[in-house]
Amino acid sequence: MIASIVFSVICLAGFGFFGWNLWKIRYNINLGKDIDRSGNKSERLKTMLLVAFGQKKMFARPIPALLHLAIYVAFVITQIELIEIIADGVSGQHRMFHEALGGFYTFMISFIEILSVLALIATFAFLARRNIIRLARFQKPEMKGFPSLDANLILLGEILLVMCIFTMNGADEALYLQGASHAAHDVQGSFGFTISAWLGEHVFSGMDVATLHLLERIGWWGHVTMVFAFLNYLPYSKHFHILLAFPNTYYSNLEKKGKFTNMESVTNEVKLMLDPNADPYAAAPEGAEPQRFGAKDVTDLTWKNLMDAYTCTECGRCTSACPANITGKLLSPRKIMMDTRDRLMEVGDNFRKHGKDYDDGKALLGSYILEEELWACTSCNACVQECPVNIDPLSIIVDLRRYLVMEESKMPTELTGMLTNIENNGAPWQFSPADRGNWIHED
């Protein structure tokens, strides 16, 4: 009874704290400007199933894709066992579903164990890729410090979780063989789980019953503790993409990648200039602040941009494909997303503590992302193409550049002449529009 009460309190606290963090993330994402991504539901559903659930874009690189798939499938399927663990913890029973499900129960736990072994192999491979092979895309400047620690913590936690699972199942197998398991059974025998049946017979069989009961409880409580620790660590980690990948891909931009959006504020200004009878002050409510051109801070971006930031897996595929980064420029699309997320978390905390009028004197542009990074971008969309969860760093880069040009008149000198020519001549070239056809008369 005491164990059930303790477990129930842990459950309520764990899920409650996770819910609180979810609310904060939702609050932060809603700080962004509105954008309509509600249309074409069938295409959106198809995109989500292929890209998030089916991991279609991951398989551009087959080896890491297969390793990731092993961990992904194990994570999804093992939640079935977690249901039983929670039911056992609340009720005080042991392997509640074993007797009712019979052979199907044995099959499912065996399947979970096989997936856990594959996930363990993948985990060691990922640790090696990051810390021994040291792939170049994991050694970029933005990955120093917590981002690198974050990835390793999750991988080490995965190893500990699998060890707890096999300690729990292996010790319970040995107890079941001796007729000493808490699980209901009529005769001595084995659960028959694929991996732990071997562990129970060859690793745990020489231990006494008291030791086996202790190990089984350590494995069980260790499993539960790791699950709730992981659950509440997710909102602070890049691994939150486990949840957000699905809505993020559903709300993907379905337009062609080369299509740029027109700014509503600019469109409205042009319409006013083209209409001689328009009253430029009629449309704006009294006391309303002028709409900003482009984006200076995270609140100027759309909610989808902010969801992108929280969904970033920090895998670096965008940066490794970026021609600017490859040639040594300062730009890293991954850093753009990481900076956006960090600034959004800072702004969200400030607003909740001090109100939405609070200004901390910082901004995404300048305090986090430098102008040099933005102007290095060639707008080629390689980062968008490569991202396994359809994140769009380019849209953030473009909006920040729009602010520099239209609000602060800042741009590289190489562009100044071209923009001046467009303004004066309606074309990038330095000659009058009346002379455009002169080339026809040249010999």
C-alpha positions in Angstrom: 0.0 0.0 0.0 2.8 2.4 0.9 4.6 1.7 -2.4 1.3 2.3 -4.3 0.8 5.6 -2.6 4.4 6.7 -3.3 4.1 5.6 -6.9 0.8 7.5 -7.3 2.4 10.7 -5.9 5.4 10.3 -8.3 3.0 9.9 -11.2 0.9 12.9 -10.3 4.0 15.1 -9.7 5.7 13.8 -12.9 2.8 14.3 -15.2 1.8 17.6 -13.5 5.3 19.1 -14.0 5.4 17.9 -17.6 2.0 19.5 -18.2 3.2 22.8 -16.7 6.2 22.8 -19.1 3.9 22.0 -22.0 1.8 25.0 -21.1 4.8 27.2 -21.0 6.0 26.0 -24.5 2.5 26.5 -25.9 2.5 30.0 -24.4 5.8 30.8 -26.0 4.8 29.5 -29.4 1.7 31.6 -29.3 3.8 34.8 -28.9 4.4 34.5 -32.6 2.3 36.3 -35.3 -0.6 34.4 -36.8 -0.2 32.5 -40.1 -2.9 30.4 -41.7 -1.7 26.7 -42.2 -5.2 25.2 -41.9 -5.9 24.4 -45.6 -5.2 21.2 -47.7 -5.7 18.9 -44.7 -5.3 15.7 -46.8 -1.9 16.8 -48.1 -0.8 17.9 -44.6 -1.8 14.5 -43.1 0.1 12.7 -45.9 3.2 14.9 -45.2 3.0 14.2 -41.5 2.7 10.4 -42.0 5.6 10.3 -44.5 8.0 12.7 -42.9 7.3 12.4 -39.1 5.9 8.9 -38.7 7.6 7.3 -41.7 10.9 9.3 -41.3 11.1 9.6 -45.1 13.7 12.3 -45.2 16.0 10.5 -42.7 16.8 7.8 -45.3 18.7 10.2 -47.5 21.5 8.9 -45.2 20.7 5.2 -44.7 23.1 4.2 -41.9 22.0 6.9 -39.3 18.4 6.5 -40.5 18.4 2.7 -39.6 20.0 3.4 -36.3 17.5 6.2 -35.5 14.7 3.9 -36.6 15.7 1.3 -34.1 15.6 3.8 -31.2 12.4 5.4 -32.6 10.4 2.1 -32.9 11.7 0.9 -29.5 10.6 4.2 -27.9 7.1 3.9 -29.4 6.5 0.2 -28.7 7.9 0.1 -25.2 5.2 2.5 -24.1 2.9 -0.6 -24.1 5.0 -2.0 -21.3 4.9 1.4 -19.6 1.1 1.1 -19.4 1.4 -2.1 -17.4 4.1 -0.7 -15.1 1.9 2.3 -14.3 -1.1 0.0 -13.7 1.0 -2.2 -11.5 2.4 0.7 -9.5 -1.1 2.2 -8.8 -2.8 -1.1 -8.0 0.0 -2.8 -6.2 -0.2 -5.8 -8.5 2.7 -7.4 -10.5 2.5 -8.0 -14.2 -1.2 -7.4 -14.2 -1.8 -8.3 -17.9 0.3 -11.5 -17.9 -2.4 -14.0 -16.9 -5.2 -12.3 -19.0 -3.2 -12.0 -22.2 -1.2 -15.3 -22.0 0.8 -16.0 -25.1 0.2 -12.5 -26.6 1.7 -11.0 -23.5 4.8 -13.1 -23.8 5.1 -12.2 -27.5 4.8 -8.4 -26.8 7.4 -8.4 -24.0 9.7 -10.5 -26.2 9.2 -8.1 -29.1 10.0 -5.1 -26.8 13.1 -6.8 -25.5 14.4 -7.4 -29.1 13.7 -3.8 -29.9 15.5 -2.7 -26.7 18.6 -4.7 -27.8 18.5 -3.0 -31.2 18.1 0.4 -29.6 21.0 -0.3 -27.3 23.2 -1.1 -30.3 22.1 2.1 -32.0 22.8 4.1 -28.8 26.4 2.9 -28.6 26.8 3.7 -32.4 25.4 7.2 -31.8 27.8 7.8 -28.8 30.7 6.6 -31.0 29.7 8.9 -33.9 29.6 11.9 -31.5 32.6 11.2 -29.2 35.0 8.8 -31.0 34.5 9.3 -34.7 33.5 12.9 -34.0 31.5 13.7 -37.1 32.2 17.2 -38.3 28.6 18.4 -38.1 28.6 17.6 -34.3 31.8 19.7 -33.7 30.5 23.1 -34.9 30.8 26.0 -32.5 27.1 26.1 -31.6 27.4 22.5 -30.4 29.8 23.3 -27.6 28.6 23.1 -24.0 25.1 22.1 -23.2 24.0 21.0 -26.7 26.8 18.3 -26.8 26.1 17.4 -23.1 22.4 17.2 -23.8 22.8 14.6 -26.6 25.2 12.5 -24.5 22.9 12.6 -21.5 20.0 11.2 -23.4 22.1 8.4 -24.9 23.5 7.5 -21.6 20.0 7.6 -20.1 18.9 5.2 -22.8 21.6 2.7 -21.8 20.6 3.0 -18.2 16.9 2.5 -19.1 17.6 -0.7 -21.1 19.7 -2.0 -18.2 16.8 -1.4 -15.8 14.4 -3.2 -18.2 16.6 -6.3 -18.4 17.5 -6.3 -14.7 13.7 -6.2 -13.9 12.8 -8.9 -16.5 15.8 -11.1 -15.9 15.5 -11.2 -12.2 11.8 -11.8 -12.5 12.4 -14.7 -14.9 14.8 -16.3 -12.3 12.1 -15.8 -9.6 9.4 -17.3 -11.8 11.6 -20.3 -12.5 11.7 -20.9 -8.7 8.0 -20.2 -8.2 8.9 -17.1 -6.2 7.7 -14.3 -8.5 5.0 -11.9 -7.4 3.3 -12.7 -10.8 0.3 -15.1 -10.5 1.1 -18.6 -11.8 0.0 -22.1 -11.0 3.2 -24.1 -11.7 6.9 -23.3 -11.9 8.1 -22.4 -15.3 9.5 -19.5 -17.3 7.8 -16.3 -18.7 9.5 -17.2 -21.9 10.7 -13.7 -22.8 13.2 -13.9 -25.6 16.2 -12.1 -24.0 15.5 -12.2 -20.3 14.6 -16.0 -20.3 18.3 -16.5 -21.2 19.4 -13.9 -18.6 17.2 -15.5 -15.9 18.7 -18.9 -16.5 22.4 -18.0 -17.1 23.0 -14.7 -15.2 20.5 -14.5 -12.4 19.8 -18.2 -11.6 22.6 -18.5 -9.0 21.3 -15.8 -6.8 19.1 -16.3 -3.7 15.4 -15.2 -3.7 16.0 -12.1 -1.5 18.7 -10.8 -3.8 16.5 -11.5 -6.9 13.5 -9.6 -5.3 15.8 -6.7 -4.6 17.2 -6.6 -8.1 13.8 -6.9 -9.7 12.6 -3.9 -7.6 15.7 -1.9 -8.4 15.1 -2.6 -12.1 11.4 -1.7 -11.8 11.8 1.5 -9.9 14.8 2.4 -12.0 12.7 2.0 -15.1 9.9 4.2 -13.7 12.4 6.8 -12.4 14.1 7.0 -15.8 10.8 7.3 -17.6 9.6 10.3 -15.5 13.1 11.9 -15.5 13.2 11.6 -19.3 9.6 12.9 -19.6 10.4 16.1 -17.6 13.7 16.6 -19.2 12.2 16.6 -22.7 10.9 20.2 -22.6 14.5 21.5 -21.9 16.1 19.3 -24.5 16.4 19.0 -28.3 14.7 15.7 -27.9 11.3 17.5 -27.6 11.1 16.9 -31.3 9.8 13.4 -30.4 6.5 15.1 -29.7 6.6 18.2 -31.9 7.7 16.5 -35.1 4.2 15.5 -35.8 2.4 18.9 -35.6 5.4 20.6 -37.1 5.3 18.5 -40.2 1.5 18.7 -40.4 1.8 22.5 -40.5 4.6 22.4 -43.1 4.8 25.1 -45.8 3.3 23.2 -48.8 4.3 25.9 -51.3 7.2 25.5 -53.7 10.5 26.1 -51.9 11.4 28.9 -54.3 8.3 30.9 -53.5 8.8 33.9 -51.2 6.0 35.4 -49.2 4.9 39.0 -49.7 4.8 41.0 -46.5 1.3 42.1 -45.7 2.5 45.4 -44.4 4.3 46.2 -47.7 1.4 45.0 -49.8 -1.0 47.3 -47.9 1.4 50.2 -48.4 1.6 49.6 -52.1 -2.2 49.4 -52.4 -2.5 52.7 -50.6 0.0 54.3 -53.0 -1.8 53.0 -56.1 -5.2 54.2 -54.9 -5.4 58.0 -55.2 -8.6 58.1 -53.1 -7.3 56.0 -50.3 -7.0 57.5 -46.8 -3.7 56.1 -45.3 -5.0 56.8 -41.8 -8.5 55.3 -42.1 -7.4 51.6 -42.0 -5.3 51.9 -38.8 -7.2 52.0 -35.5 -6.6 55.1 -33.3 -3.5 54.6 -31.1 -2.3 51.5 -33.0 1.4 51.1 -33.4 2.8 51.0 -36.9 3.4 47.4 -38.1 7.1 46.4 -38.2 8.7 45.5 -41.5 10.4 42.1 -41.2 11.5 40.7 -37.8 13.8 42.0 -35.1 12.8 39.8 -32.3 11.0 36.4 -31.8 7.6 38.1 -31.3 7.9 39.4 -34.9 8.1 35.9 -36.3 5.2 33.6 -36.9 4.0 30.9 -34.5 5.2 28.3 -37.1 8.7 29.8 -37.0 8.7 29.4 -33.2 7.4 25.9 -33.4 10.2 25.1 -35.8 12.7 26.4 -33.2 11.3 24.0 -30.5 11.2 21.1 -33.0 14.9 21.4 -34.1 16.7 18.2 -33.5 20.2 19.8 -33.7 21.2 17.0 -36.1 23.1 19.5 -38.2 22.0 18.2 -41.6 21.0 21.7 -42.6 24.4 23.1 -41.7 26.3 20.3 -43.4 24.4 21.0 -46.6 24.7 24.8 -46.4 27.0 26.2 -49.1 27.8 29.2 -47.0 28.9 27.2 -44.0 30.8 24.7 -46.2 32.9 27.6 -47.6 33.7 28.9 -44.1 31.1 31.6 -43.7 29.7 32.4 -40.3 26.2 31.2 -41.1 24.9 27.9 -39.6 21.1 27.3 -40.2 21.2 25.0 -37.1 22.5 27.9 -35.0 19.7 30.2 -36.3 17.1 27.7 -35.0 18.9 27.2 -31.7 19.3 31.0 -31.2 15.6 31.5 -31.9 14.6 28.8 -29.4 17.0 30.3 -26.7 15.7 33.8 -27.2 12.1 32.6 -27.2 12.5 30.9 -23.9 14.1 34.0 -22.5 11.3 36.3 -23.8 8.6 33.9 -22.6 10.1 33.8 -19.0 10.3 37.6 -19.0 6.7 38.1 -20.1 5.4 35.6 -17.5 7.4 37.4 -14.7 7.0 41.0 -15.7 4.2 41.2 -18.3 4.1 41.6 -22.1 5.3 45.2 -22.0 8.6 44.2 -20.5 11.7 45.0 -22.5 15.0 43.5 -21.5 17.0 45.6 -24.0 17.9 42.6 -26.1 16.6 41.1 -29.4 17.1 38.1 -31.5 18.8 40.2 -34.2 22.0 41.6 -32.7 22.0 39.9 -29.3 21.9 36.4 -30.7 22.1 36.4 -34.5 24.6 38.7 -36.2 24.1 40.6 -39.5 27.1 38.8 -41.0 25.3 35.4 -40.6 22.2 36.6 -42.3 23.9 38.1 -45.4 26.0 34.9 -45.9 22.8 33.1 -46.8 22.3 32.4 -50.5 18.6 31.6 -50.2 19.2 28.3 -51.8 16.8 26.3 -49.6 19.3 23.5 -49.0 18.7 23.7 -45.3 14.9 23.4 -45.8 15.4 20.4 -48.1 17.7 18.6 -45.7 15.7 19.0 -42.5 14.2 15.6 -41.4 11.2 17.4 -39.7 10.5 20.2 -42.3 12.0 23.1 -40.4 12.4 26.3 -42.4 15.4 28.4 -41.2 15.3 30.4 -44.4 12.0 32.1 -43.6 13.6 33.4 -40.3 16.7 34.6 -42.1 14.7 36.4 -44.8 12.5 38.2 -42.2 15.5 39.3 -40.2 17.1 40.6 -43.4 13.9 42.4 -44.3 14.0 44.3 -41.1 17.6 45.3 -41.7 16.9 46.6 -45.1 13.4 48.2 -44.6 13.7 49.4 -41.0 17.4 50.2 -40.6 18.6 50.6 -44.2 21.4 48.2 -43.5 22.8 46.0 -46.2 26.2 45.0 -47.7 27.7 47.6 -50.0 27.5 45.1 -52.8 23.8 45.3 -52.7 23.4 49.1 -52.4 24.0 49.8 -56.0 21.7 47.1 -57.2 18.8 48.3 -54.9 19.4 51.9 -55.9 19.1 50.9 -59.6 15.9 48.9 -58.9 14.4 52.0 -57.2 15.4 54.4 -59.8 15.4 52.4 -63.0 13.1 49.5 -62.2 15.9 47.0 -62.9 19.2 46.0 -61.3 21.2 47.5 -64.2 22.6 51.0 -64.3 20.8 52.5 -67.3 17.6 54.2 -68.0 14.4 52.1 -68.6 14.1 54.0 -72.0 17.4 52.4 -73.1 16.5 48.8 -72.4 15.8 48.0 -76.1 19.0 49.5 -77.5 20.7 46.2 -77.7 18.4 45.3 -80.6 20.1 47.9 -82.8 23.6 46.8 -82.0 25.6 45.1 -84.8 
